[in-house]
Amino acid sequence: MTNGMETVRYALVAYIRNALGEFVENLRSELHPPHAHLPAHITILPPRCLRGTEQEALEQVEAVCQGANPFIVELGEVETFMPVTPTVFIRVAHAAYRMRELHDQMNRASLWAEENWPYMPHLTIAKLETIEAAQEAENTARERWSTFRGSRLVCIEELTFVREASEERWTDLAPVPLGKRVAPIADK
């Protein structure tokens, strides 16, 4: 699908709306203010163009989610994707296979895309401009994460289908509970 001359991209995420998510959002605000608006999330499907309609993709998300029960993941250590990309993240250490299963079940039909990199469940802290900036951010993130005293467990109960509104800005289209039907959003 296209929006004018630009390609519209979609993604599927699990928002982290607890103390751990707040911690990551505050850390992101400090380390990379241009991305401070992005909510903490674990990506299930990285950004992609659809191979069908938005409605077909949403129906596919709903069908997969209906067959998946909520589950808990545990976050591990701060890591990076350097030197491939200057991204600092927290790795999903326990139950990452559940995230990979969802990814594999979703990456079909309307939502299929050839991934740039192998899918690895993680919670992004910051994607920076340079390797040097990422190295500095990694050191700060490791130090701060080591002092985080909240739970490192996250219950994945709902996925959110999102559409890119502009560069680094996303619009929530539909929250989709695991094991249930789509929860409608008032006005899109």
PyMOL commands that set and color helices and strands:
alter all, ss='L'
color gray80, all
select helices_A, chain A and resi 19-31+33-35+54-66+96-106+109-111+131-147
alter helices_A, ss='H'
color red, helices_A
select strands_A, chain A and resi 2-3+6-7+10-15+41-48+71-80+87-94+122-127+153-156+158-166+169-177
alter strands_A, ss='S'
color yellow, strands_A
deselect
rebuild
show_as cartoon
